[in-house]
Amino acid sequence: MSTIANDTAEILTAFGVRKESFSSGDFCVRTPITGETIGQVQSTAAAEVNRRIEAAQAAFIEWRNVPAPKRGEFILKFGETLRANKERLGCLVTIEAGKILSEGLGEVQEMIDVCIFAAGLSRQLHGLTIATERPNHRMMETWHPLGVAGIISAFNFPVAVWAWNAALALVCGNAIVWKPSEKTPLTALATQALFEKAAADFGGAPQNLSSVLIGSRGVGEALVDHPLVALVSATGSTGMGRQVGPRLARRFAKSILELGGNNAAIVCPSADLDLTIRAVAFAAMGTAGQRCTTLRRLLVQESIYGGLLARLKQVWASVAVGDPRQPGTLVGPLIDGQAYESMQKALQEARAAGASVFGGERVCIEGRDAAFYVKPALVEMPEQNETVKRETFAPILYVMRYRDLEEAIRIHNDVPQGLASSIFTNDLREAERFLSAEGSDCGIANVNIGPSGAEIGGAFGGEKETGGGRESGSDVWKFYMRRATNTINYGSELPLAQGVQFEIAP
């Protein structure tokens, strides 16, 4: 067994994951760092999927009656368990997803942060008292637990996005069933083991409050189609969302769809270019361009285009690509060969359209022929064409000129996706226009900060083909609950709304 496979086994064992859960099965798990196999997991059979969802329903019936602040105490306990195991879980994220170690650790910190957020939220799941037109009546709204919440997560954030959903769903009184990406099942098994440890230490959580389903599309479809699953939060491609959304709609289940992004930043002449370059570099190259919020399009005002591009080329040429576990590495590997082929196809199309491509070539590392490291690519595009409008999950930054802000906003919004966006400017009017109704059409719009790296306190998600769903902070908790409007008559008369008269003999 190789060193990296040994490290993986050691982490999983330390968390309490049974060896047979990751060493014998029909599903091969590979690390993008070397391309080698680091685990064998067992796909969840159809009958077992049904059993676990039914068990989650039983757990929900018990959990919904636990007072919300008590549920918050459990979520806080889980967050403490994550904090105690942050280093190991962050390392496992790096091994399985290929992101640099600081990003792996940051992902676990995001899990901890959302647990703290959810614990505080447990005392704020409140509705409204509403003015009523009828005398001696009171009208209000109440919020109740929804049921079993399904979570489908993607490889690029194998645990953080699950935590956004899980922490809120649990504090709202629901049970959860998790189908992780087939590319990153080991981090899911590790997280589930930590969850079970926290539940045992807490002592008040029912069995089967959380469970994990391993497999590919068929397992996800079984979760989406099950009548006991009241909500599915699905993170992935727009193509996946087109399959999941209608299936849930057919049975009137709720959905939270967090899908593709094709995020742009506008750079204005007044921008602080030193700040802009730092922000653009992380947003375009972080996680090897494999974030839904990755910066993919840079719109630069023509008077500063040449100077900014020259500086960006210097940064792109100097960035360290390599083993994400090593200090100093900023760009790790792509997740697999399919991602590499997709990147090269997009670059070929750009060249055919007259683009100039800087970078983008494969980086060969001795002994790692099965891994796919690449230089991030800067692509000077003559105009925004169909290749640019299509999201390619790789470190490609398309750079284009614009004349005035009106043109920049038009180009910015002229893509099917609507997740995250940025403008770099020190002009108040430009900033406010970008944030206005006629500005960015995205769910996230930033000023003097890149589109990538959202905090958990705000609602995360986007418009158009991004799916319209929201996860994490703000009032997103309402997605995981059902609302009831209540009217109480504390008088002896029965006045009807809208002045309706309906008299019957006593």
Backbone torsions as a table, in degrees:
resi	resn	phi	psi	omega
1	MET	NA	135.6	-177.4
2	SER	-72.7	168.9	179.7
3	THR	-60.8	-44.0	-177.1
4	ILE	-68.1	-36.3	175.7
5	ALA	-67.8	-38.4	176.3
6	ASN	-62.4	-43.7	179.0
7	ASP	-60.7	-42.0	179.1
8	THR	-61.6	-48.5	-179.7
9	ALA	-61.4	-39.9	-179.1
10	GLU	-63.9	-43.0	179.4
11	ILE	-64.1	-47.1	-178.1
12	LEU	-63.2	-42.4	179.2
13	THR	-64.3	-41.4	178.9
14	ALA	-61.6	-30.5	178.9
15	PHE	-80.7	-10.7	-179.9
16	GLY	95.7	13.0	176.3
17	VAL	-76.5	127.7	-178.9
18	ARG	-64.2	139.1	-174.6
19	LYS	-57.9	-39.3	-178.4
20	GLU	-65.9	-19.2	179.7
21	SER	-70.8	-24.0	-177.9
22	PHE	-126.2	6.2	-178.2
23	SER	-120.8	-8.1	179.6
24	SER	-143.9	121.8	-179.3
25	GLY	170.9	177.9	-175.1
26	ASP	-91.9	-3.8	-171.5
27	PHE	-113.3	118.3	-175.8
28	CYS	-90.1	130.2	178.8
29	VAL	-111.2	127.8	-179.2
30	ARG	-118.7	149.6	172.9
31	THR	-92.9	133.4	177.1
32	PRO	-70.0	-12.1	-178.9
33	ILE	-64.9	-41.7	179.6
34	THR	-124.9	-17.2	-174.8
35	GLY	86.4	-1.9	-176.3
36	GLU	-81.7	159.9	177.0
37	THR	-74.5	132.0	179.1
38	ILE	-121.7	-0.5	178.9
39	GLY	-173.6	159.1	173.8
40	GLN	-129.9	115.7	-178.0
41	VAL	-116.0	157.4	-176.7
42	GLN	-95.6	126.6	174.4
43	SER	-64.2	145.5	178.8
44	THR	-81.1	121.8	-179.8
45	ALA	-69.7	157.4	-177.1
46	ALA	-57.0	-43.0	-179.7
47	ALA	-63.9	-36.0	179.6
48	GLU	-71.8	-34.3	174.5
49	VAL	-58.2	-48.1	179.2
50	ASN	-61.2	-42.6	-177.8
51	ARG	-63.1	-42.2	-177.7
52	ARG	-70.1	-36.3	176.8
53	ILE	-66.9	-40.8	176.7
54	GLU	-64.0	-38.8	177.2
55	ALA	-66.4	-36.7	176.6
56	ALA	-64.7	-37.3	177.2
57	GLN	-62.7	-41.4	177.4
58	ALA	-63.9	-39.8	178.1
59	ALA	-65.2	-39.3	178.7
60	PHE	-60.1	-43.8	-177.8
61	ILE	-59.1	-34.9	176.6
62	GLU	-78.9	-44.6	-173.2
63	TRP	-68.1	-32.7	-176.7
64	ARG	-63.9	-21.8	-179.6
65	ASN	-91.4	-5.1	174.4
66	VAL	-76.4	129.7	-179.6
67	PRO	-55.1	141.1	-175.8
68	ALA	-55.7	-42.8	177.5
69	PRO	-61.0	-32.2	176.1
70	LYS	-68.7	-38.3	174.8
71	ARG	-62.5	-36.7	176.9
72	GLY	-63.2	-37.1	176.8
73	GLU	-61.0	-39.5	178.7
74	PHE	-66.2	-43.3	179.0
75	ILE	-61.1	-38.5	177.1
76	LEU	-64.3	-38.8	177.3
77	LYS	-62.6	-41.7	177.4
78	PHE	-62.8	-41.6	177.2
79	GLY	-60.8	-38.6	177.2
80	GLU	-65.3	-37.8	177.5
81	THR	-64.5	-41.4	176.5
82	LEU	-62.8	-41.8	-179.7
83	ARG	-61.7	-40.0	-179.7
84	ALA	-67.6	-20.9	-177.2
85	ASN	-118.2	21.0	-173.7
86	LYS	-60.3	-45.1	-174.8
87	GLU	-62.3	-46.7	-177.2
88	ARG	-68.8	-44.4	-179.0
89	LEU	-67.0	-38.6	176.4
90	GLY	-62.0	-38.7	177.0
91	CYS	-64.7	-39.6	179.1
92	LEU	-65.7	-38.2	175.6
93	VAL	-58.8	-44.5	178.5
94	THR	-62.2	-43.9	-179.1
95	ILE	-63.8	-43.6	-172.2
96	GLU	-87.2	-34.0	-177.6
97	ALA	-101.0	-19.1	176.2
98	GLY	87.2	2.1	179.8
99	LYS	-78.0	154.8	-176.7
100	ILE	-62.6	158.3	-170.3
101	LEU	-60.6	-39.7	179.7
102	SER	-63.2	-32.4	176.5
103	GLU	-73.4	-37.0	175.8
104	GLY	-61.7	-44.9	177.5
105	LEU	-66.5	-38.1	178.3
106	GLY	-63.2	-34.8	178.6
107	GLU	-64.9	-41.0	177.8
108	VAL	-67.4	-37.8	176.4
109	GLN	-60.7	-36.2	176.9
110	GLU	-62.3	-38.2	176.0
111	MET	-62.4	-44.8	179.5
112	ILE	-62.1	-44.9	-178.3
113	ASP	-61.0	-42.2	-177.3
114	VAL	-72.2	-27.4	174.0
115	CYS	-65.7	-42.3	177.5
116	ILE	-63.8	-43.2	177.7
117	PHE	-58.8	-47.0	-177.2
118	ALA	-66.7	-35.9	178.5
119	ALA	-62.5	-42.5	175.8
120	GLY	-66.2	-36.1	179.8
121	LEU	-63.7	-25.4	-175.5
122	SER	-60.3	-19.5	176.9
123	ARG	-103.5	13.6	-177.4
124	GLN	-132.0	22.8	178.7
125	LEU	-83.3	65.9	-169.9
126	HIS	-110.6	153.4	174.2
127	GLY	-106.5	-160.6	-175.8
128	LEU	-111.2	151.8	161.8
129	THR	-99.0	126.1	-168.3
130	ILE	-114.7	135.6	177.8
131	ALA	-62.3	135.5	179.5
132	THR	-116.3	148.5	-179.4
133	GLU	-82.1	-8.3	-176.4
134	ARG	-99.3	133.5	179.7
135	PRO	-67.2	149.6	178.2
136	ASN	58.1	34.5	176.1
137	HIS	-128.2	153.5	171.2
138	ARG	-130.8	137.4	178.3
139	MET	-122.0	138.0	-179.3
140	MET	-152.0	169.3	173.0
141	GLU	-120.8	143.9	177.2
142	THR	-126.0	154.0	-178.7
143	TRP	-118.4	131.9	-176.1
144	HIS	-125.4	154.7	175.5
145	PRO	-55.8	148.6	-171.6
146	LEU	-93.1	-45.4	-176.1
147	GLY	149.2	-142.0	177.0
148	VAL	-85.6	127.1	178.2
149	ALA	-106.1	122.4	175.0
150	GLY	-90.6	141.7	179.7
151	ILE	-127.9	122.9	175.1
152	ILE	-114.7	118.1	-174.7
153	SER	-114.5	164.2	-176.3
154	ALA	-106.3	166.0	-174.7
155	PHE	-69.5	-29.5	-168.9
156	ASN	-73.9	-27.2	170.3
157	PHE	-128.2	78.3	-168.0
158	PRO	-67.9	-20.4	-179.2
159	VAL	-127.5	-30.8	-174.7
160	ALA	-64.6	-45.6	-178.1
161	VAL	-67.0	-35.7	172.6
162	TRP	-57.8	-44.7	-177.1
163	ALA	-65.3	-37.3	175.6
164	TRP	-53.3	-46.4	-177.4
165	ASN	-77.7	-45.6	-174.3
166	ALA	-63.6	-46.2	-177.0
167	ALA	-60.7	-43.7	180.0
168	LEU	-71.3	-43.8	-180.0
169	ALA	-60.0	-42.1	-177.8
170	LEU	-69.9	-43.3	-179.3
171	VAL	-68.2	-24.5	176.3
172	CYS	-81.2	-3.0	174.0
173	GLY	100.7	13.4	-177.7
174	ASN	-99.6	161.8	166.8
175	ALA	-96.5	160.4	-175.5
176	ILE	-130.4	144.3	173.7
177	VAL	-129.5	125.8	-168.7
178	TRP	-115.3	124.9	171.4
179	LYS	-111.3	98.5	179.4
180	PRO	-75.7	168.5	173.9
181	SER	-59.1	142.0	176.9
182	GLU	-65.7	-13.2	178.3
183	LYS	-86.2	-15.2	-176.8
184	THR	-138.5	55.7	-178.8
185	PRO	-78.7	-22.2	-174.9
186	LEU	-69.4	-38.4	176.6
187	THR	-64.1	-31.7	176.9
188	ALA	-67.3	-44.7	178.0
189	LEU	-62.4	-39.4	178.7
190	ALA	-64.7	-44.8	-179.5
191	THR	-65.0	-40.2	177.8
192	GLN	-62.5	-38.9	178.2
193	ALA	-64.1	-40.4	177.2
194	LEU	-67.5	-36.3	176.7
195	PHE	-61.8	-45.7	-179.5
196	GLU	-65.3	-35.1	175.7
197	LYS	-63.7	-45.3	178.6
198	ALA	-62.7	-40.0	179.6
199	ALA	-63.9	-41.2	178.9
200	ALA	-65.4	-41.2	178.8
201	ASP	-68.4	-34.3	-179.7
202	PHE	-71.5	-44.2	174.1
203	GLY	86.2	-6.4	-176.5
204	GLY	-120.4	11.2	-179.1
205	ALA	-98.0	135.5	179.8
206	PRO	-69.7	157.9	173.7
207	GLN	-62.8	148.6	175.5
208	ASN	65.8	24.8	176.4
209	LEU	-67.2	-29.7	175.1
210	SER	-136.6	140.8	175.9
211	SER	-147.7	161.5	-176.4
212	VAL	-120.4	134.3	175.2
213	LEU	-110.8	125.8	-178.4
214	ILE	-103.2	134.1	176.8
215	GLY	153.4	-171.4	-177.8
216	SER	-106.9	-141.8	-169.6
217	ARG	-59.5	-40.5	-177.0
218	GLY	-60.7	-38.4	178.4
219	VAL	-67.1	-41.8	177.2
220	GLY	-62.2	-40.1	178.6
221	GLU	-64.3	-39.3	178.7
222	ALA	-63.1	-38.4	177.5
223	LEU	-66.6	-45.0	-178.1
224	VAL	-64.5	-35.8	-173.8
225	ASP	-87.7	-10.2	-173.5
226	HIS	-70.6	129.2	-175.2
227	PRO	-66.7	-18.3	179.7
228	LEU	-86.0	-7.7	179.6
229	VAL	-89.3	109.6	-173.0
230	ALA	-80.6	-25.1	-176.1
231	LEU	-147.2	140.8	170.0
232	VAL	-126.9	124.8	171.4
233	SER	-102.2	115.8	-173.5
234	ALA	-120.8	126.1	177.4
235	THR	-113.7	127.7	-179.1
236	GLY	168.5	-152.7	-176.2
237	SER	-77.4	162.1	174.9
238	THR	-61.8	-36.6	177.1
239	GLY	-59.9	-41.9	176.7
240	MET	-62.1	-43.3	-179.6
241	GLY	-62.2	-33.9	178.2
242	ARG	-66.7	-24.1	176.4
243	GLN	-85.1	-44.4	-174.5
244	VAL	-70.7	-46.8	-174.9
245	GLY	-55.5	-54.4	-179.5
246	PRO	-63.4	-34.4	179.5
247	ARG	-64.1	-41.2	177.4
248	LEU	-69.6	-39.2	-179.4
249	ALA	-63.3	-34.2	-179.1
250	ARG	-59.9	-31.5	178.8
251	ARG	-109.8	15.7	175.2
252	PHE	60.4	31.0	173.1
253	ALA	-83.9	159.2	179.8
254	LYS	-85.2	151.9	179.0
255	SER	-137.0	147.4	167.9
256	ILE	-124.7	109.6	-176.1
257	LEU	-107.9	118.0	176.5
258	GLU	-116.3	99.2	-166.8
259	LEU	-114.1	-148.7	-169.5
260	GLY	-68.6	158.7	175.2
261	GLY	-133.1	150.9	175.7
262	ASN	-141.2	70.3	-161.7
263	ASN	-81.9	142.3	-177.2
264	ALA	-125.1	156.8	171.1
265	ALA	-129.3	138.6	176.0
266	ILE	-103.3	128.7	178.2
267	VAL	-110.4	117.7	-177.8
268	CYS	-96.2	160.6	-178.7
269	PRO	-59.2	-27.7	-178.3
270	SER	-83.4	-1.6	-173.5
271	ALA	-65.1	148.9	169.1
272	ASP	-76.2	105.1	-171.0
273	LEU	-72.1	-29.8	176.6
274	ASP	-63.4	-46.9	177.3
275	LEU	-62.9	-43.2	-177.5
276	THR	-59.6	-45.4	-177.4
277	ILE	-63.2	-42.4	178.0
278	ARG	-62.4	-43.8	-178.5
279	ALA	-66.7	-42.3	-179.5
280	VAL	-64.8	-40.8	-177.6
281	ALA	-61.3	-48.5	179.5
282	PHE	-66.3	-44.6	-175.7
283	ALA	-64.1	-33.0	-176.8
284	ALA	-88.0	-29.4	-172.2
285	MET	-111.9	-17.1	179.5
286	GLY	-56.7	141.9	-176.9
287	THR	55.7	31.1	-179.0
288	ALA	52.8	38.4	178.1
289	GLY	72.3	14.2	-173.7
290	GLN	-107.6	48.3	172.2
291	ARG	-117.5	148.6	173.8
292	CYS	-67.4	-22.0	178.9
293	THR	-98.4	9.9	178.0
294	THR	-55.3	140.2	174.7
295	LEU	-74.5	117.5	-176.5
296	ARG	-113.8	-18.5	-178.2
297	ARG	-135.0	129.1	178.6
298	LEU	-120.2	118.6	-177.9
299	LEU	-106.3	113.3	-171.8
300	VAL	-116.3	129.8	179.0
301	GLN	-60.7	137.8	-168.2
302	GLU	-59.9	-26.9	-177.9
303	SER	-72.9	-20.6	180.0
304	ILE	-116.3	4.3	-173.7
305	TYR	-59.1	-52.6	-174.0
306	GLY	-62.2	-45.2	-178.9
307	GLY	-66.0	-42.1	-179.9
308	LEU	-67.1	-41.7	-179.1
309	LEU	-62.7	-40.0	179.6
310	ALA	-62.2	-40.8	178.9
311	ARG	-68.8	-38.3	178.2
312	LEU	-64.2	-38.9	179.3
313	LYS	-62.2	-36.6	177.0
314	GLN	-63.1	-43.1	179.2
315	VAL	-65.9	-46.2	-178.3
316	TRP	-62.1	-36.4	-179.0
317	ALA	-71.1	-27.4	-173.6
318	SER	-97.4	-9.5	-174.1
319	VAL	-65.6	139.0	-176.8
320	ALA	-85.0	118.4	177.0
321	VAL	-108.2	130.7	179.3
322	GLY	168.9	-158.1	-178.0
323	ASP	-57.7	119.6	-174.6
324	PRO	-68.5	-11.8	178.6
325	ARG	-83.2	-13.0	-174.8
326	GLN	-88.2	138.0	176.1
327	PRO	-59.5	141.7	178.7
328	GLY	93.4	-20.0	176.8
329	THR	-71.2	132.0	177.7
330	LEU	-110.4	-24.7	-179.1
331	VAL	-129.1	117.3	176.8
332	GLY	-89.7	-161.8	-176.0
333	PRO	-82.0	160.0	164.5
334	LEU	-68.4	159.5	-173.4
335	ILE	-65.4	-33.8	-179.4
336	ASP	-167.8	-178.2	-178.6
337	GLY	-64.8	-32.3	178.9
338	GLN	-63.0	-39.9	177.5
339	ALA	-64.3	-38.3	178.5
340	TYR	-64.5	-45.9	180.0
341	GLU	-62.6	-38.8	178.2
342	SER	-63.3	-40.1	178.4
343	MET	-64.0	-46.6	-177.8
344	GLN	-65.6	-35.8	177.1
345	LYS	-62.2	-44.0	179.7
346	ALA	-63.8	-40.3	179.2
347	LEU	-66.3	-38.7	176.4
348	GLN	-62.4	-42.5	178.2
349	GLU	-63.3	-40.2	179.8
350	ALA	-64.2	-43.6	177.9
351	ARG	-60.5	-41.5	-179.9
352	ALA	-64.2	-24.4	179.4
353	ALA	-90.7	6.7	176.4
354	GLY	96.6	12.8	-178.4
355	ALA	-80.1	155.4	171.4
356	SER	-105.1	124.1	-174.5
357	VAL	-109.0	126.3	176.9
358	PHE	-114.7	116.0	-176.2
359	GLY	87.9	-161.6	177.7
360	GLY	94.1	-7.2	-177.1
361	GLU	-80.2	158.9	178.3
362	ARG	-72.8	141.2	176.8
363	VAL	-103.1	116.9	-177.5
364	CYS	-90.0	127.8	177.9
365	ILE	-119.5	129.4	-175.1
366	GLU	-56.3	131.3	178.4
367	GLY	80.8	5.7	-177.5
368	ARG	-127.9	48.2	-178.9
369	ASP	-65.5	-22.7	-178.8
370	ALA	-91.1	2.6	177.6
371	ALA	-105.8	158.4	-172.6
372	PHE	-127.6	89.9	174.7
373	TYR	-97.1	140.1	179.9
374	VAL	-138.9	153.1	169.5
375	LYS	-76.6	132.4	173.9
376	PRO	-57.6	147.0	-174.7
377	ALA	-110.4	133.5	167.3
378	LEU	-103.9	124.6	-174.6
379	VAL	-122.5	112.7	176.6
380	GLU	-82.1	108.8	-177.5
381	MET	-99.4	135.0	176.4
382	PRO	-68.2	-28.1	177.8
383	GLU	-162.5	168.6	179.0
384	GLN	-83.8	109.4	-178.6
385	ASN	-111.5	-169.1	-175.5
386	GLU	-66.1	-31.9	177.1
387	THR	-62.9	-43.6	179.5
388	VAL	-67.5	-35.6	-177.8
389	LYS	-73.7	-15.5	178.7
390	ARG	-92.7	130.3	178.1
391	GLU	-71.0	124.8	172.0
392	THR	-114.1	120.4	-172.2
393	PHE	-81.7	74.8	-175.3
394	ALA	-162.9	166.2	-177.5
395	PRO	-79.5	71.5	175.8
396	ILE	-116.1	124.5	175.3
397	LEU	-116.1	112.9	176.5
398	TYR	-84.6	126.1	-177.5
399	VAL	-112.5	129.2	-177.1
400	MET	-136.8	153.2	178.4
401	ARG	-89.5	156.1	167.7
402	TYR	-143.5	159.8	-178.0
403	ARG	-93.7	-55.6	-178.5
404	ASP	-131.8	170.9	-173.6
405	LEU	-64.3	-33.9	178.4
406	GLU	-60.0	-43.9	177.8
407	GLU	-66.0	-40.3	-179.2
408	ALA	-61.4	-44.2	-179.9
409	ILE	-66.7	-37.4	177.8
410	ARG	-61.8	-46.8	178.2
411	ILE	-63.7	-43.8	-179.6
412	HIS	-53.6	-46.3	-174.3
413	ASN	-84.7	-8.6	-174.2
414	ASP	-86.2	52.9	173.1
415	VAL	-138.6	159.2	-177.6
416	PRO	-71.0	-24.2	-174.3
417	GLN	-92.2	161.1	-178.9
418	GLY	-150.7	55.3	-176.0
419	LEU	-90.3	-76.8	-171.8
420	ALA	-126.5	155.6	-175.0
421	SER	-157.4	161.1	-179.7
422	SER	-148.4	155.6	167.4
423	ILE	-134.2	139.2	176.6
424	PHE	-112.0	112.1	-175.8
425	THR	-161.7	153.1	169.5
426	ASN	-112.6	15.1	178.1
427	ASP	-99.2	116.4	-176.5
428	LEU	-58.7	-39.5	-178.2
429	ARG	-64.5	-42.2	179.1
430	GLU	-63.2	-43.8	-179.5
431	ALA	-62.0	-47.6	-177.0
432	GLU	-68.1	-35.8	177.6
433	ARG	-64.5	-40.2	178.8
434	PHE	-62.1	-34.5	-179.2
435	LEU	-86.4	-5.8	-175.8
436	SER	-82.7	179.3	-179.5
437	ALA	-62.6	-27.0	179.7
438	GLU	-95.7	8.2	-179.4
439	GLY	-98.6	-132.0	-179.0
440	SER	-59.4	137.1	178.1
441	ASP	-100.5	22.4	-176.2
442	CYS	-96.5	162.4	176.0
443	GLY	-72.4	-21.2	178.1
444	ILE	-127.2	124.5	178.9
445	ALA	-133.7	122.2	-173.5
446	ASN	-119.5	157.0	175.7
447	VAL	-123.7	124.2	177.7
448	ASN	58.6	34.1	172.2
449	ILE	-154.3	146.3	-177.6
450	GLY	-68.7	170.5	180.0
451	PRO	-77.1	-12.9	-173.1
452	SER	-99.1	144.0	175.3
453	GLY	97.4	52.7	-178.1
454	ALA	-73.4	148.9	174.5
455	GLU	-88.9	159.2	-174.6
456	ILE	-75.7	-14.6	-176.2
457	GLY	-72.5	-22.5	-179.7
458	GLY	-98.5	156.1	175.3
459	ALA	-68.4	130.0	-176.5
460	PHE	-108.6	127.5	176.9
461	GLY	157.0	179.3	-174.6
462	GLY	-146.5	-178.5	-174.3
463	GLU	-106.5	-178.1	178.5
464	LYS	55.0	-131.3	-176.1
465	GLU	-74.7	-0.5	171.2
466	THR	-74.0	-16.0	168.2
467	GLY	111.6	-21.2	177.6
468	GLY	82.5	-2.3	-179.4
469	GLY	-79.3	162.3	175.2
470	ARG	-135.2	139.4	179.5
471	GLU	-128.7	164.7	171.4
472	SER	79.8	-115.8	-163.5
473	GLY	-90.5	-155.4	-176.3
474	SER	58.2	-132.8	-179.2
475	ASP	-103.6	27.4	-178.6
476	VAL	-60.8	-24.4	-179.8
477	TRP	-52.9	-26.2	-177.8
478	LYS	-64.0	-25.9	177.5
479	PHE	-63.2	-27.9	-172.6
480	TYR	-95.4	10.4	-178.4
481	MET	-133.4	165.7	173.4
482	ARG	-110.8	142.1	-175.9
483	ARG	-101.5	137.7	173.5
484	ALA	-124.3	133.8	173.0
485	THR	-96.3	126.2	-174.6
486	ASN	-117.4	136.2	173.3
487	THR	-122.9	128.5	-177.7
488	ILE	-118.1	125.3	177.0
489	ASN	-99.5	112.8	178.9
490	TYR	-107.7	16.1	177.0
491	GLY	-106.6	-172.6	-179.8
492	SER	-106.4	-4.7	177.4
493	GLU	-100.0	168.9	179.8
494	LEU	-129.6	68.2	176.3
495	PRO	-69.6	141.0	179.1
496	LEU	-100.8	154.0	179.0
497	ALA	-68.0	156.2	179.5
498	GLN	59.6	18.9	176.7
499	GLY	72.0	16.5	-179.7
500	VAL	-63.9	136.1	176.9
501	GLN	-108.8	128.3	179.2
502	PHE	-148.1	85.6	-175.5
503	GLU	-96.4	132.7	174.7
504	ILE	-126.6	153.5	179.0
505	ALA	-71.1	137.7	179.6
506	PRO	-68.3	NA	NA
